[in-house]
Amino acid sequence: MKRLPVMVGLGGINPAGRISFDHAYRRLVVDKLGKTAQDRTYASLAQLMGMEDHQAADSNTRGFINDNTLIRRIQLWDPAKVEWQSSAKLKSQDEAELTFVLSKRQLPEHVPEHWQVQEVSKKEVKVTLRDSLRVMLPDQRMSKVTSAGQLPTGFDPGALYPSRNHPRGLQLAVYGASDAIYSTGFTVQALKDMVRPDEIAVYSGSAMGQLDAEAYGGLLQNPMIGKRPSSKHCALGLPEMPGDFVNAYVLGSIGETAGIIGACATFLYNVKKGLDDIRSGDKRIVIVGNSEAPVLPHVIEGYRVMGALAEDEQLMALDSSDTCDNRRACRPFSSNAGFTVAESSVWLVLMDDELAVQQGANILGAVGDVFVNADGYKKSISGPGVGNYVTAAKAMASARAILGEDILRRGTYMQAHGTGTPQNRVTESHIFNELAKTFGIDSWLVGAVKCYVGHSMGPAGGDQLAAIVGTWNDGIIPGITTIDHIAEDVHASHLHLPMQHVDIDPADYPGAFVNSKGFGGNNATGFFLSPAQTRSMLTARWGKKALSAHRLANEKVQQAAADYDSNADNGSILPIYQFGEGVVDGESLGISGGALQVPGFAQPVDLEMDNPYADMV
């Protein structure tokens, strides 16, 4: 009997706001919400953005919130004044000697042989040379890309805990993982007490690592700009570091850990690892997630020169305008020019179904299946291949096996990778259209939330999943509202690509898919089950009596989660960050032949193991 991975917590932060309790999702569909949900959405964002709660009802404030969330003109740095270094060659006029005065401390460690150095004071020297001198001159350039998906203006994750110059991606990891854990309604200690220490796992990674000045950016750039690399640059830049931070400073876990990286499919790669571990019974609680902060000038320029990003001039040409519409930079499945870089941190807490029922955990849904496949031989490392046909087909086949053919056809929908590039609109739509034909789906509903939040690389699949979970609660599928037509080369004979929000009855959609494609041939498709479908399956396995007991136990859990939600944005509840607290050394362990007891954990590590190769002895 395989265990079912139940989603009991979901949290983080993206350009739409806080992920937990569907706040970020509701920002996407805020114009369709009822008054109570709309008020709560704006109140959360107002507090998150540093405003007073009462300001959220003001129409001017709401206008400011709308303008300063989702994809917009870059605010994290000035795209009109990107710091640059220009190479130049200095030489004297009329072939005379070139002379300049320099601080003694600025003299090169190895003075060139053709330099004549003369002391002019205790602190300065005069340098004379007949040859030319190559120098780097400070410069500023206008970025050709001025759009990005950025966290809500005014939200500073590093100000919420002693961040000690952490890279922004790791600041987001601390905040995002904390939000996910708080959303479960359990404390960290309660989660750790439920199971053995080695039955917990954290799987996380960032697709690109941390590239700002506090991490790899500083490591590589500092020697060229007159600075030294620090002792932290190497360590804090590692792609698996978001998970390491969660283990060391948030959860205090000694369980299994891994940073599984698959470019823009990274989130689903880690979900698959958690799924496999829970199904096999090897793990009972798994936290999976990703954190990425790539809205940096050099990252954007790197993707731009690849031809992957939507440049301002291209967007203006699409609109026949002399003004760039930053809000509509990402236009999936329409006439478009490229993707839009974004930052995000999304974390998912999974429990096996038995533990979730016993503990009265919240049931947000379940992971039905995740499939990962490569592309095979490729013409270009960045070009798409056939691997995504395999992942999507297997995910649909799994949904058919779990839910039945009729529900697959009429009761599922897809959250597409939907990057907004000309190549993606053709290739991804062909995959979905051909598979819809194959599986007998006449008009398969396909969403693409990157049109709102942009492409956050590693966590992108988490942004898509957050929209699915929100839809199951509110019954509104976010439309692709940045477009006004479907491009002629999009394959859509069996697809419904809505340009407006779609109202649904969540009961009619017990399953949904997340599709992810990544550079290098990294493809993943995940199939997820709704809360109602998950409860039905749990009842079938554990019986009505067990589910009734679960509902009673869940009342307390729900109340604790709701208390967090009410105070999550006003500063009274800070991210979980235990630096140097509860540190355990080897002398503190209780070691015996059958068990290993670790302080801080209620249950021991079991050392009584069966021989997995007993039939070979």
RAUR-V189136 format. One record per pair of residues at least 24 apart in sequence whose C-alpha atoms are under 10 Angstrom apart, sorted by the first residue. I is the first residue (numbers start at 1). J is the second residue. Records with the same first field share a line. If there is no record, write none. Layout:
I = J  J
//
This chain:
1 = 279  280  281  541
2 = 276  278  279  280  281  352  353
3 = 275  276  277  278  279  280  281  284  351  352  353  354  355
4 = 275  276  278  279  280  281  350  351  352  353  354  356  366  367  368  369  534  537  538
5 = 271  274  275  276  277  278  279  284  285  286  349  350  351  352  353  354  356  365  366  367  368  369  534
6 = 275  278  285  349  350  351  352  353  354  355  356  357  361  362  363  364  365  366  367  368  528  529  531  534  535  538
7 = 184  286  287  348  349  350  351  352  353  356  361  362  363  364  365  366  367  469  528  529  530  531  534
8 = 180  181  183  184  185  285  348  349  350  351  352  356  360  361  362  363  364  365  366
9 = 177  179  180  181  182  183  184  185  186  287  347  348  349  350  351  361  362  363  364  365  561
10 = 176  177  179  180  181  182  183  184  287  288  289  346  347  348  349  350  364  462  465  466  469
11 = 175  176  177  178  179  180  181  182  183  184  289  345  346  347  348  349  462  466
12 = 172  173  174  175  176  177  178  179  180  181  183  289  290  291  344  345  346  347  348  462  463  466
13 = 151  152  155  157  172  173  175  176  177  179  180  291  343  344  345  346  347  463
14 = 69  70  149  150  151  152  172  176  291  292  342  343  344  345  346  453  454  456  459  460  462  463
15 = 68  69  70  71  72  148  149  150  151  152  153  342  343  344  345  452  453  454  456  463
16 = 45  65  66  68  69  70  71  149  150  151  152  344  452  453  463
17 = 41  42  44  45  46  48  49  69  70  150  151  152  153  155  344  453
18 = 44  45  48  151  152  175  176  179  345  346  568  569
19 = 176  179  180  183  344  345  346  347  462  463  466  467  470
20 = 176  179  180  181  182  183  184  346  347  348  466  470  561  565  568
21 = 179  180  183  364  466  469  470  473  561  562  565
22 = 466  467  468  469  470  471  473  474
23 = 466  467  470  565
24 = 69  70  453  463  466  467  470
25 = 449  463  464  465  466  467  468  469  470  471  474  476  477  478
26 = 467  470  471  474  476  478
27 = 65  66  69  70  452
28 = 69  70  449  451  452  453  467  476  477  478  479  481  501
29 = 467  471  474  476  477  478  479  500  501  502
30 = 66  478
31 = 501
32 = 476  478  501  502  503
33 = 474  476
37 = 474
40 = 566
42 = 66
43 = 569  570
44 = 565  566  567  568  569  570
45 = 69  152  153  155  569
46 = 152  153  154  155  569  570
47 = 154  155  567  568  569  570  571
48 = 152  153  154  155  156  157  568  569  570  571
49 = 151  152  153  154  155  156  569  570
50 = 152  153  154  155  156  569  570  571
51 = 154  570
52 = 570
53 = 569  570
64 = 153
65 = 152  153
66 = 152
67 = 152  153  327
68 = 150  151  152  153  154
69 = 149  150  151  152  153  327  452  453
70 = 148  149  150  151  152  153  327  342  450  451  452  453  454
71 = 147  148  149  150  151  152  326  327  328  329  330  340  341  342  450  451  452  453  454  455
72 = 146  147  148  149  150  325  326  327  328  329  340  452  453  454
73 = 145  146  147  148  149  150  324  325  326  327  329
74 = 145  146  147  148  149  150  295  296  326
75 = 146  147  148  149  150  151  153  295
76 = 148  150  151  153  295  296  297
77 = 146  295  296  297
78 = 141  142  143  146  297
79 = 140  141  142  143  144  145  146  147  297
80 = 140  141  142  143  144  145  146
81 = 139  140  141  142  143
82 = 139  140  141  142  143  296  297  298
83 = 138  139  140  141  142  297  298
84 = 136  137  138  139  140  141  297  298
85 = 135  136  137  138  139  140  141  224  225
86 = 135  136  137  138  139  140
87 = 134  135  136  137  138  139
88 = 133  134  135  136  137
89 = 132  133  134  135  136  137
90 = 131  132  133  134  135
91 = 129  130  131  132  133  134
92 = 129  130  131  132  133
95 = 130  131  132
96 = 129  130  131
97 = 127  128  129  130  131  132
98 = 127  128  129  130  131  132  133
99 = 126  127  128  129  130
100 = 125  126  127  128  129
101 = 125  126  127  128
102 = 126  127
106 = 226
136 = 224  225
138 = 225
143 = 297  300  301  304  311  312
144 = 300  301  304  309  310  311  312  313  314
145 = 297  300  301  304  309  310  311  312  313  314  315  324  326  329  340  341
146 = 297  300  310  311  312  324  325  326  329  340
147 = 295  300  309  310  311  312  324  325  326  327  328  329  330  339  340  341  342  454
148 = 294  295  296  300  326  327  329  330  339  340  341  342  343  453  454  455  456
149 = 294  295  326  327  329  330  340  341  342  343  344  450  451  452  453  454  455  456
150 = 293  294  295  341  342  343  344  453  454  456
151 = 293  342  343  344  345  453
155 = 569
157 = 574  575
159 = 574
160 = 571  573  574  575  576  577
161 = 574  575  576  577  578
162 = 577  578  579
163 = 577
165 = 213  214  215  232
166 = 210  212  213  214  215  232  233  236  237
167 = 209  210  211  212  213  214  215  216  217  233  236  237  293
168 = 210  211  212  213  214  215  291  292  293  294  343
169 = 206  209  210  211  212  215  236  237  239  241  242  290  291  292  293  294  343  344  345
170 = 206  209  210  236  237  241  242  243  244  245  246  290  291  292  293  345
171 = 242  245  291  292  293  345  575
172 = 242  290  291  292  293  343  344  345  346
173 = 204  205  206  241  242  243  244  245  246  250  289  290  291  292  344  345  346  347  575
174 = 242  243  245  246  249  250  291  345  575  576  577
175 = 246  250  291  345  346  347  574  575  576  577
176 = 246  289  290  291  344  345  346  347  348  575  576
177 = 242  243  245  246  250  251  287  288  289  290  291  345  346  347  348  349  575  576
178 = 246  250  251  347  574  575  576  577
179 = 346  347  348  564  565  568  573  574  575  576
180 = 287  288  289  346  347  348  349
181 = 250  251  287  347  348  349  561  575  576
182 = 560  561  562  563  564  565  568  573  575  576
183 = 348  349  362  557  558  560  561  562  563  564  565  568
184 = 348  349  350  361  362  363  364  557  558  560  561  562  564
185 = 360  361  362  554  556  557  558  559  560  561  562  563  564  565
186 = 359  361  362  556  557  558  560  561
187 = 251  560  561
188 = 250  251  252  253  576
189 = 251  252  600  601  602
190 = 601  602
191 = 251  285  359  601
192 = 251  252  253  285  600  601  602  603
193 = 600  601  602  603
194 = 284  285  355  358  359  601  602  603
195 = 283  284  285  355  601  602  603  604  605
196 = 255  283  284  285  597  598  601  602  603  604  605  606
197 = 253  254  255  256  283  285  596  597  598  600  601  602  603  604  605  606
198 = 253  254  255  256  282  283  284  285  603  604  605  606
199 = 254  255  256  277  278  281  282  283  284  285  286  605
200 = 251  253  254  255  256  257  277  278  282  283  284  285  286  287  350  351
201 = 243  247  253  254  255  256  257  258  273  274  277  278  282  283  284  285  286  287  288  350
202 = 242  243  244  246  247  251  253  254  255  256  257  258  259  270  273  274  285  286  287  288  289  349
203 = 240  242  243  244  246  247  256  257  258  259  260  267  269  270  271  272  273  274  286  287  288  289  290  347
204 = 239  240  241  242  243  244  245  246  257  258  259  260  261  266  267  269  270  271  273  287  288  289  290  291  347  458  459
205 = 238  239  240  241  242  243  244  258  259  260  261  262  263  266  267  269  270  288  289  290  291  292  458  459
206 = 237  238  239  240  241  242  243  259  260  261  262  263  264  266  267  289  290  291  292  293  345  456  457  458  459
207 = 239  240  259  260  261  262  263  264  265  266  267  290  291  292  294  456  457  458  459  518
208 = 237  238  239  240  261  262  263  264  291  292  293  294  299  457  458
209 = 236  237  238  239  240  241  242  261  291  292  293  294  458
210 = 234  235  236  237  238  239  240  241  242  291  292  293  294
211 = 236  237  238  239  292  293  294  295  296  298  299
212 = 237  293  294  295  296  297  298  299
213 = 237  296
217 = 296  298  299
239 = 290  291  292
240 = 290  291
241 = 290  291
242 = 289  290  291  292  345
243 = 287  288  289  290  291
245 = 577  579
246 = 287  289  576  577  578
247 = 287
248 = 577  578  579  580  581  583
249 = 576  577  578  579  580  581
250 = 575  576  577  578  579
251 = 287  576  577  578
252 = 577  578  579  581  582  583  600  601
253 = 600  601
254 = 598  601
255 = 283  285  286  605
256 = 283  286
257 = 286  287  288
258 = 288
259 = 288  289  290
260 = 290
261 = 290  458  522
262 = 372  457  458  516  517  518  519  520  521  522  523  524
263 = 457  458  459  516  517  518  519  520  521  522  523
264 = 417  455  456  457  458  459  460  461  516  517  518  519  520  522  523  524
265 = 372  417  457  458  459  460  461  462  515  516  517  518  519  521  522  523  524  525
266 = 290  457  458  459  460  461  462  516  517  518  522  523  524
267 = 291  346  347  348  457  458  459  460  461  462  463  465  516  524
268 = 370  371  372  458  459  460  461  462  465  514  515  516  523  524  525  526
269 = 370  371  372  458  461  516  522  523  524  525  526
270 = 370
271 = 347  348  349  350  367  369  370  461  462  526
272 = 367  369  370  371  372  524  525  526
273 = 370
274 = 348  349  350  351  367
275 = 350  351  352  366  367  368  369  370
276 = 369  370
277 = 352
278 = 350  351  352  353
279 = 352  353
280 = 352
281 = 352
283 = 350  351  352
284 = 350  351  352  353  354  355  356
285 = 349  350  351  352  355  356
286 = 348  349  350  351  352
287 = 347  348  349  350  351
288 = 346  347  348  349  350  462
289 = 345  346  347  348  349  458  459  461  462
290 = 344  345  346  347  348  456  457  458  459  460  461  462
291 = 343  344  345  346  347  456  457  458  459  460  462
292 = 342  343  344  345  346  456  457  458  459  460
293 = 341  342  343  344  345  456  457  458
294 = 341  342  343  344  455  456  457
295 = 340  341  342  343  456
296 = 341  342  343
299 = 341
300 = 340  341
303 = 338  339  340  341
304 = 338  339
306 = 382
307 = 337  338  339  421
308 = 337  338  339  340  341  382  419  420  421  422  423
309 = 337  338  339  340  341  419  420  421
310 = 336  337  338  339  340  341  420  421
311 = 337  338  339  340
312 = 337
313 = 337
314 = 338
327 = 451  452  453  482
328 = 451  452  481  482  483
329 = 420  451  452  454  482  483
330 = 418  419  420  421  448  449  450  451  452  453  454  455  480  482  483
331 = 418  419  420  421  422  425  448  450  451  452  454  480  481  482  483  484  485  486
332 = 416  417  418  419  420  421  422  424  425  447  448  449  450  451  480  481  482  483  486  487  497
333 = 418  419  420  421  422  423  424  425  426  428  429  448  480  483  485  486  487  488  489  490  491  492  497
334 = 420  421  422  425  426  480  482  483  484  485  486  487  488  489  490  497
335 = 420  421  422  425  483  484  485  486  487  488  489  490
336 = 419  420  421  422  423  425  483  487
337 = 420  421  422  423
338 = 419  420  421  422  423  424
339 = 418  419  420  421  422  424  450  451  454  455
340 = 419  420  421  450  451  452  453  454  455  456
341 = 419  450  453  454  455  456  457
342 = 450  453  454  455  456  457  459  460
343 = 453  454  455  456  457  458  459  460
344 = 453  454  455  456  457  458  459  460  462  463
345 = 456  458  459  460  462  463
346 = 458  459  460  461  462  463  465  466
347 = 459  462  463  466
348 = 462  465  466
353 = 534  535  537  538  541  542
354 = 538  541  542  546
356 = 538  550  554
357 = 535  538  539  542  546  547  548  549  550  551  553  554
358 = 546  547  549  550  553  554
359 = 549  550  551  553  554  557
360 = 547  548  549  550  551  552  553  554  555  556  557  558
361 = 550  551  553  554  555  556  557  558
362 = 531  550  551  553  554  555  557  558  561
363 = 530  531  532  534  535  554
364 = 469  470  472  473  529  530  531  532  534  535
365 = 469  472  510  511  528  529  530  531  532  533  534  535
366 = 511  527  528  529  530  531  533  534  535
367 = 511  526  527  528  529  530  534
368 = 395  398  399  402  511  512  513  526  527  528  529  530  534
369 = 394  395  396  398  399  402  513  525  526  527  528  529
370 = 394  395  398  513  514  515  524  525  526  527  528
371 = 395  398  515  523  524  525  526  527
372 = 516  517  522  523  524  525  526
373 = 521  522  523  524  525
374 = 517  518  520  521  522  523  524
375 = 520  521  522  523
376 = 520  521
377 = 521
378 = 520  521
380 = 519  520  521
381 = 518  519  520  521
382 = 518  519  520  521  522
383 = 423  424  427  518  519  520  521
384 = 423  424  427  428  517  518  519  520  521  522  523
385 = 427  517  520  521  522  523
386 = 427  431  521  523
387 = 517  521  522  523  524
388 = 427  428  431  432  515  516  517  518  521  522  523  524  525
389 = 427  428  430  431  432  434  435  523  524  525
390 = 431  523  524  525
391 = 515  516  523  524  525  526
392 = 431  432  435  513  514  515  516  523  524  525  526  527
393 = 431  432  434  435  436  438  439  525
394 = 525  526  527
395 = 513  514  515  524  525  526  527  528
396 = 435  436  439  512  513  525  526  527
397 = 439
398 = 526  527
399 = 511  512  513  526  527  528  529
400 = 439
402 = 511  529
403 = 510  511  529  533
405 = 439  440  441
406 = 439  440  441
407 = 508  509  510  511
408 = 439  440  441  444  509  510  511  512
409 = 436  439  440  441  442  443  444
410 = 440  441  442  443  444  445  508  509  510
411 = 444  445  506  507  508  509  510  511  512
412 = 441  444  445  446  508  509  510  511  512  513  527  528  529
413 = 443  444  445  446  447  468  477  496  509  510  511  512  513  514  527
414 = 444  445  446  447  448  464  468  511  512  513  514  515  525  526  527
415 = 445  446  447  448  449  450  461  463  464  465  467  468  477  478  512  513  514  515  516  525  526
416 = 446  447  448  449  450  461  464  513  514  515  516  517  525
417 = 447  448  449  450  455  460  461  464  514  515  516  517  518  524  525
418 = 446  447  448  449  450  451  454  455  480  515  516  517
419 = 448  449  450  451  454  455  460  516  517
420 = 448  450  451  454  455
422 = 487  489  490
423 = 489  490
424 = 490  517
425 = 486  487  489  490  491
426 = 487  488  489  490  491  492
427 = 489  490  491
428 = 490  491  515  516  517
429 = 489  490  491  492  493  494  495  497
430 = 489  490  491  492  493  495
431 = 491
432 = 491  492  494  495
433 = 490  491  492  493  494  495  496
434 = 491  492  493  494  495
435 = 494
436 = 492  493  494  495
437 = 493  494  495
440 = 494
441 = 494  495
442 = 493  494  495  496
443 = 492  493  494  495  496  497
444 = 492  493  494  495  496  497
445 = 477  494  495  496  497  498  502  512
446 = 477  478  479  480  495  496  497  498  512  513
447 = 477  478  479  480  496  497  498  499  501  502  514
448 = 477  478  479  480  481  497  498  514  515
449 = 477  478  479  480  481
450 = 480  482
451 = 478  479  480  481  482  483
452 = 478  479  480  481  482
457 = 516  517  518
458 = 516  518
460 = 514  515  516  517
461 = 514  515  516  517  524  525  526
462 = 514
463 = 514
464 = 513  514  515  516
465 = 512  513  514  515  526  528
468 = 511  512  513  514  528  529  530
469 = 512  528  529  530  531
471 = 502  503  504  505  506  509  530
472 = 504  505  506  507  508  509  510  511  512  529  530  531  532
473 = 505  506  507  530  531
474 = 503  504  505  506
475 = 502  503  504  505  506  507  508  509
476 = 501  502  503  504  505  506
477 = 501  502  503  504  506
478 = 502  503
479 = 503
506 = 530  531  532
507 = 531  532  533
509 = 533
510 = 534
//
